[in-house]
Amino acid sequence: MLPSQALLPAVLFALAALRALASDTFLAAVYEHAVILPHPTQEPVPASDALALMNRNMDVLEGAIKEAAQQGAHIIVTPEDGIYGWRFTRESIYPYLEDIPDPAVNWIPCTDPSRFGPAPVQERLSCMARNNSIYVVANIGDKKPCDSSDPSCPRDGRYHYNTDVVFDTQGKLVARYHKYNLFQGENQFNYPKEPEAVTFETPFGKFGIFTCFDILFYEPAVVLVNKMQVDTVLFPTAWMNVLPFLTAIEFHSAWAMGMGVNVLAANTHNTSMEMTGSGIYAPTGARTYSYNMKTEDGHLLIAELDAHPRLSPASPPTVSWNSYALSVERFSQNGHEFTGIIFEDPFTFTELTKPGGNVIVCQKDLCCHLSYKMAEKRDDEVYVLGAFDGLHVFEGQYYLQICTLLKCPSTNLSTCGQPVETAQTKFDMFSLSGTFGTSHVFPEVLYSGVQLAPGEFEVLADGRLINRNTTSKPVLSVTLFGRWYEKD
């Protein structure tokens, strides 16, 4: 007997699950959410008011989750701060927090909501996952009591954690991650005593998870990839874009390429705070992305990824990042060196005065080599080659080595390093390399209009970042962004 229409959706979901089990690929989704923010207050609001705000945001997220599931997505990532926003003190965030247990307790909040006390947010997220047969990744707040026997216990007797949770297709809590590297201003939260390396297995690969600022540090980001050997990183974020190197789409896609893993990056959307830029990234480049500073809309992205990218025939080769730069004869410097500031860091620049050629610029132990040919040398645009080798100290302390081909905002060299979003110059050829002391280097190419260049460049095994053809759009920057974790 044929199944009735009422049973047909369940049959289709079962068939989709079987296909996922047998497939080497999966459909991933991320949702960039224009978060509904609370009114700023120093004092806690009633718990009912806090839940009402969170439900308004979850109404939006639930719509995105349903749409992603209907399109066949197996997992969806939603942003950091996506359920309650920001603008909190330690006191005022308390009504938004829940007690999130260790996933080892084997809990489905949708079917057993009161097992660990009131947990309406976890219950609803669990039901979203269960009712749509999709893994759901969300960012919420965890609270844990402590007492005077703990010397680090806060005076109010509890820890607050910025927390990512993952619910599987049955609505079971399968992962909980407490953010370790808090960004400046996150005074409402504590960080765990030890960094957490959180992973979980699925029928479509091994996943790891961390949050926003964590991506710039060894723990947990590099540990998950190099030691835990995850296939895909889940990345809820509230990323404030900083040109020329730390715009969300360029850095997150570059990190995926440099680390050789998939990254599902879901950003919050708030143009007044320069927050936008989400994407689904593979080691070979962006599969899909969105960068929108013009409207206040949320945006759903869906793309197919290799479940085990390291095993893919398209997986990039292992790169020796300084091999080429150390082997070539040192190009003669052209006498146009000067200092410019990028994100509070003093770069050494040299101007590209000719339409093509070979250029070098050095700072400390880092020498950056560039071979290039402009499609046309314009008198109204200036490009420079820059190098930075040092400790970045602006919003955190971490050691960088950066080589960059960069457009200046104007022909006045004093503007070089300042943000710029448009350009007119295309390049027939570029080849950028550097004498890096670190093996963690992330390749970025950014076009005019803050657009990525997927498929138009590659990294050779000897560490050269090269274009494949004449650039299809004018170039803002070509960068090798190195993180020297051992020197932090």
C-alpha positions in Angstrom: 0.0 0.0 0.0 1.3 3.4 -0.9 2.1 5.8 2.1 -0.5 8.4 2.8 0.2 12.1 2.1 0.5 12.5 5.9 3.4 10.1 6.0 5.2 11.4 2.9 7.3 14.1 4.7 8.6 11.5 7.1 9.5 9.2 4.3 11.3 11.9 2.5 13.3 12.9 5.6 14.3 9.2 6.1 15.5 9.0 2.5 17.5 12.2 2.9 19.1 10.8 6.1 20.0 7.6 4.3 21.6 9.6 1.4 23.6 11.6 4.0 24.9 8.3 5.5 26.0 7.1 2.1 27.4 10.4 0.8 30.8 11.9 0.8 29.3 15.4 0.8 26.7 17.3 2.8 24.6 20.4 2.6 25.6 23.1 5.0 23.7 26.3 5.9 24.5 29.5 7.8 22.2 32.3 8.7 23.3 35.9 9.1 20.8 37.4 11.6 19.8 41.1 12.1 19.5 40.6 15.8 16.6 42.3 17.7 18.5 44.0 20.6 17.3 44.7 24.1 17.0 48.2 25.5 20.3 49.1 27.3 19.9 48.8 31.0 22.2 48.5 34.0 19.7 46.4 36.0 18.2 43.0 35.2 14.8 42.9 33.5 12.2 40.4 34.6 12.8 36.9 33.3 9.6 37.0 31.3 10.8 40.1 29.4 14.2 38.5 28.7 12.4 35.4 27.3 10.1 37.5 25.2 13.0 39.2 23.5 14.8 35.8 23.0 11.6 34.3 21.5 11.4 37.2 19.0 14.9 36.4 17.8 14.2 32.7 17.8 11.1 33.2 15.7 13.4 34.6 13.0 15.9 31.8 13.4 13.2 29.2 13.3 12.1 30.5 9.9 15.6 30.2 8.6 16.0 26.7 10.0 12.8 25.5 8.4 13.8 27.0 5.1 17.3 25.4 5.3 15.8 22.0 6.2 13.3 22.2 3.3 16.2 22.8 0.9 17.9 19.7 2.2 20.6 21.2 4.6 22.0 18.8 7.2 23.3 21.4 9.6 22.7 25.2 10.1 24.9 27.6 12.1 23.4 30.8 13.6 25.4 33.8 14.9 27.1 34.7 18.2 24.7 36.9 20.2 22.0 35.8 17.8 19.3 35.2 20.5 19.8 38.0 22.9 22.1 40.5 21.4 24.6 42.6 23.4 24.6 45.9 25.5 24.8 44.0 28.8 26.4 44.4 32.1 27.2 41.4 34.3 24.0 42.0 36.3 21.7 42.8 33.4 22.6 39.6 31.4 21.6 37.2 34.2 17.9 36.8 33.2 19.0 35.6 29.7 21.2 32.8 31.0 20.3 29.1 31.4 22.1 26.2 33.0 23.5 24.2 30.1 24.5 20.6 31.2 27.4 18.6 29.8 26.2 16.8 26.7 27.3 13.5 28.3 24.0 13.5 30.2 22.2 12.4 27.0 19.5 14.9 27.0 16.7 15.9 24.6 15.3 19.2 26.0 12.4 19.0 23.5 11.0 15.8 25.1 12.3 16.4 28.7 12.4 20.1 29.2 12.5 20.4 33.0 15.2 17.7 33.7 17.8 20.4 34.6 15.5 23.2 35.7 13.9 25.9 33.5 15.4 25.8 30.1 12.9 27.4 27.6 15.6 28.4 25.1 17.3 25.0 25.0 13.9 23.4 24.7 12.9 25.5 21.8 16.2 25.1 20.0 16.0 21.3 20.5 12.5 21.2 19.1 13.6 23.2 16.0 16.3 20.6 15.4 14.0 17.7 16.1 11.0 18.9 14.2 13.1 19.7 11.1 15.5 16.8 11.2 18.6 19.1 11.1 21.6 19.9 13.3 21.1 23.3 14.8 24.0 25.4 16.1 23.2 28.4 18.3 24.9 30.8 20.7 23.4 31.3 24.2 24.5 32.0 27.8 25.4 29.4 30.4 25.4 30.0 34.2 27.2 27.9 36.7 27.2 28.3 40.5 30.5 28.5 42.4 31.4 29.2 46.1 34.2 30.6 48.3 36.1 27.4 48.1 36.9 28.3 44.5 39.4 31.2 44.6 38.4 32.5 41.2 34.6 32.4 41.9 33.1 35.9 41.1 31.6 37.8 44.0 28.1 37.1 42.8 28.7 33.4 43.2 28.4 32.3 39.7 30.2 31.9 36.4 28.7 33.3 33.2 29.9 31.8 29.9 29.4 32.8 26.3 28.3 29.4 25.0 27.7 27.6 21.7 25.3 24.6 21.7 24.6 22.0 19.1 21.5 19.8 18.8 21.3 16.8 16.5 18.4 15.8 14.3 16.7 14.2 17.2 17.0 17.3 19.3 19.7 15.9 21.6 22.3 18.2 23.0 25.6 16.9 21.4 28.0 19.7 22.0 28.6 22.6 24.4 31.5 25.1 24.0 32.4 27.9 26.4 34.2 30.8 24.6 37.8 31.1 25.9 39.2 34.2 24.1 36.8 37.0 25.1 36.8 40.1 23.1 37.3 43.5 24.8 34.1 44.6 26.4 32.7 41.1 27.1 32.8 41.9 30.8 29.5 40.2 31.4 31.2 36.8 30.8 33.9 34.7 32.4 36.3 32.4 30.4 36.7 28.8 31.4 39.8 27.9 33.5 41.1 25.8 30.6 40.4 26.1 26.9 38.0 23.5 25.6 38.5 21.4 22.5 34.9 20.5 21.6 34.2 18.0 18.8 31.4 15.7 17.8 30.9 13.0 15.1 28.1 13.1 12.5 27.3 10.8 9.5 28.9 13.6 7.4 32.2 14.2 9.2 33.9 15.2 12.4 33.0 18.7 13.6 34.6 21.2 16.0 33.3 24.5 17.3 34.5 27.8 18.7 33.4 31.4 18.8 34.5 34.6 17.0 37.7 36.0 18.6 38.9 32.4 19.3 39.8 32.0 15.6 42.9 34.3 16.1 44.4 32.1 18.8 46.1 28.7 19.0 43.7 27.3 21.6 41.1 26.2 20.7 41.3 26.9 17.0 44.5 25.3 15.9 44.2 22.5 18.4 40.9 21.4 16.9 42.3 21.2 13.4 45.8 19.9 13.9 45.4 17.7 17.0 41.7 16.8 16.9 41.7 16.4 13.1 38.2 17.9 12.6 36.8 18.1 9.1 34.6 21.1 9.6 34.6 24.1 12.0 31.4 25.6 13.2 31.9 29.3 13.8 29.2 31.6 15.3 30.5 35.1 15.3 29.7 38.8 15.9 32.5 40.1 13.7 33.2 43.8 13.3 34.9 44.3 9.9 38.3 45.9 9.8 39.8 46.5 6.3 42.2 45.7 4.8 42.8 42.2 6.4 40.2 41.4 9.0 37.0 41.8 7.1 34.9 38.7 7.9 34.6 37.1 4.5 38.3 37.5 3.6 39.8 36.3 6.9 37.4 33.5 7.5 37.8 32.1 3.9 41.5 32.6 4.2 41.6 30.7 7.5 39.7 27.8 5.9 42.3 27.6 3.1 45.3 28.0 5.4 44.1 25.3 7.8 42.7 23.0 5.2 39.2 22.6 6.7 35.6 23.6 6.0 34.4 26.6 7.9 30.7 27.5 8.5 30.8 31.2 9.5 27.5 32.8 10.7 27.8 36.5 11.5 25.4 38.9 13.1 24.1 41.7 10.9 24.3 45.3 12.2 25.6 47.8 9.7 26.0 50.6 12.3 28.6 48.4 14.0 30.2 47.2 10.7 28.9 43.7 11.3 28.2 41.6 8.2 29.9 38.9 6.2 28.9 35.2 6.5 30.0 32.3 4.4 30.5 28.6 3.8 34.2 28.0 3.0 36.2 25.0 1.8 40.0 24.6 1.7 39.8 25.4 -2.0 37.9 28.7 -1.4 34.5 30.1 -0.7 31.5 27.9 -1.8 29.1 30.8 -1.0 29.3 34.0 1.0 27.4 37.3 1.6 28.7 40.8 2.5 25.9 43.4 2.8 26.5 46.9 4.3 23.5 48.4 2.4 20.4 46.8 4.1 19.4 45.4 7.5 18.2 42.1 6.2 19.1 38.6 7.4 20.4 36.2 4.9 20.4 32.4 4.5 23.3 30.7 2.7 23.4 27.0 1.6 26.2 25.1 -0.1 27.5 21.6 -0.6 30.8 20.6 1.0 33.1 17.6 1.1 32.5 15.7 4.3 36.2 14.8 4.6 38.1 17.6 2.8 41.5 16.2 3.6 40.6 13.1 1.6 39.3 15.0 -1.4 41.3 14.9 -4.7 40.8 18.7 -4.8 42.5 19.2 -1.4 45.4 21.7 -1.8 49.0 20.5 -1.3 50.9 21.0 1.8 52.6 24.4 1.6 56.1 25.3 2.7 55.3 29.0 3.2 58.9 30.3 3.0 60.4 28.0 0.5 60.3 30.2 -2.6 61.0 33.4 -0.8 64.2 32.0 0.8 65.4 30.5 -2.5 65.2 33.5 -4.8 67.8 36.2 -5.2 66.9 39.2 -3.2 65.3 41.8 -5.5 66.8 45.2 -5.3 64.8 47.6 -3.2 63.5 50.6 -5.0 64.1 53.5 -2.6 60.5 54.3 -1.9 60.1 52.8 1.6 58.0 54.5 4.2 56.0 53.6 7.3 52.2 53.4 7.4 49.8 52.2 10.1 47.3 49.4 9.7 45.1 48.5 12.7 47.6 50.3 15.0 50.5 48.2 13.6 53.5 50.0 11.9 54.0 48.5 8.4 57.0 49.1 6.2 55.7 50.0 2.7 57.3 50.4 -0.7 55.4 52.0 -3.6 54.8 50.2 -6.8 56.0 53.0 -9.1 56.1 50.9 -12.4 53.3 49.0 -14.2 55.2 45.8 -13.5 58.3 44.3 -12.1 59.8 42.7 -9.0 59.7 44.4 -5.6 60.8 43.5 -2.1 60.2 45.1 1.3 61.5 43.8 4.6 60.8 44.3 8.3 62.8 42.4 11.0 63.0 38.8 9.9 60.2 39.0 7.3 61.0 39.9 3.6 58.0 40.1 1.3 58.6 39.4 -2.5 56.2 40.5 -5.2 56.3 40.0 -8.9 53.5 41.8 -10.7 52.1 43.2 -13.9 49.2 45.7 -13.9 46.7 45.6 -16.7 47.1 49.3 -16.8 49.1 51.7 -14.6 46.7 54.5 -13.5 47.9 57.9 -12.3 45.0 58.2 -9.9 45.7 55.0 -7.9 48.6 54.0 -5.8 49.6 50.5 -4.7 52.2 49.5 -2.2 53.9 46.3 -1.0 53.9 46.1 2.8 55.4 44.0 5.5 54.7 43.7 9.3 56.6 41.5 11.6 55.7 42.0 15.3 53.3 41.8 18.2 49.9 43.2 17.6 48.6 44.8 20.8 45.4 46.7 19.9 42.4 44.6 21.0 44.5 41.6 22.1 48.1 40.5 22.0 49.1 38.1 19.2 52.2 37.9 16.9 51.8 38.5 13.2 53.8 38.3 10.0 52.0 39.9 7.1 52.9 40.4 3.5 50.5 42.5 1.5 49.9 44.1 -1.9 47.6 46.9 -1.0 45.7 49.8 -2.7 46.0 53.1 -0.9 42.8 55.3 -0.5 44.4 58.1 -2.5 47.6 59.2 -4.2 48.8 60.7 -0.9 51.1 58.0 0.6 50.2 59.0 4.1 46.8 57.4 3.5 48.3 54.0 2.7 47.0 51.4 5.2 43.7 53.2 5.8 40.5 51.4 4.8 39.4 51.5 1.2 36.5 49.7 -0.6 36.8 50.6 -4.2 39.5 50.3 -6.9 40.0 50.5 -10.7 43.2 48.6 -11.3 43.2 45.0 -12.5 46.4 42.8 -12.5 47.5 40.6 -15.4 49.8 38.8 -12.9 50.8 38.8 -9.3 53.0 36.4 -7.3 53.4 37.2 -3.5 55.6 35.3 -1.1 57.5 35.9 2.1 60.2 34.5 4.4 57.7 33.4 7.1 58.8 31.9 10.3 55.4 30.4 10.9 53.6 27.6 9.1 50.2 29.2 9.8 49.7 31.6 6.9 46.3 32.5 5.5 45.9 33.7 1.8 43.6 36.5 1.1 42.5 38.2 -2.2 40.0 41.0 -1.9 38.4 42.7 -4.9 36.8 46.2 -5.3 33.5 46.4 -3.5 34.8 44.0 -0.8 34.3 40.9 -2.9 36.2 37.6 -2.7 37.9 36.0 -5.7 37.0 32.3 -5.4 38.7 30.2 -8.0 40.8 33.0 -9.4 44.0 32.4 -7.3 46.0 29.6 -5.8 48.8 28.9 -3.4 51.7 26.9 -4.7 53.5 24.3 -2.6 56.5 26.6 -2.4 54.5 29.4 -0.7 53.6 31.7 -3.6 50.2 33.2 -3.8 49.5 33.7 -7.5 46.6 34.6 -9.8 45.4 32.1 -12.4 44.3 34.7 -15.0 43.9 38.4 -15.3 41.9 39.5 -12.3 38.3 39.7 -13.2 37.8 42.7 -10.9 40.0 45.5 -9.7 42.2 44.6 -6.7 42.0 46.0 -3.1 44.5 43.7 -1.5 46.5 40.5 -2.0 47.7 39.3 1.4 49.5 36.5 3.2 48.4 36.8 6.8 50.7 34.9 9.1 50.1 34.0 12.8 53.2 33.1 14.7 51.5 31.4 17.7 54.7 30.3 19.3 55.9 33.9 19.8 52.7 35.2 21.5 
